[in-house]
Amino acid sequence: MKKSPIDGKGLFATIRLPRRRKIGELTGKLISQREARRRAKHLKRIVIVELNNGMAIDGGKNGNDFQYINHSCSPNTFIRRFRNTVEVYALRDIKPGEELTCDYGESYHDGTRPCTCGSPTCRGCL
């Protein structure tokens, strides 16, 4: 983890990561989706991922370094929600030193936060 050209701190690969390899899991406090939405209203940096079962993981509470994966409109990772976990996989081969990014998709920002990913295909907002 170090300063990111995208936003704040970022997570960077230390080794070559082959595409489709599981890189790790986002950890944090397991909370209800209702609580997640309440918390998100008061945060500038949101590290909450909603699961498909009415629950969410708040990576800002007891989270690991995967909370520093920044958004990109041209990401190199993707997340898989499985039961009460958020798994992170390489979307393509990732070189050592490359920042890990994920397309957040729908977010709590509801299109109000400008995107700073710098991708040629940037959508402009989160």
Buried (B, 14 or more C-beta within 10 A) or exposed (E): EEEBEBBEBBBBBEEEBEEEEEBBBBBBBBBEBEBBBEBBEEEEEBBBBBBEEEBBBBBBBEBEBBBBBBBBBEBBBBBEBEEEBBBBBBBEEBEEEEBBBBBBEEBBBEEEBEBBBEBEEBEEEB
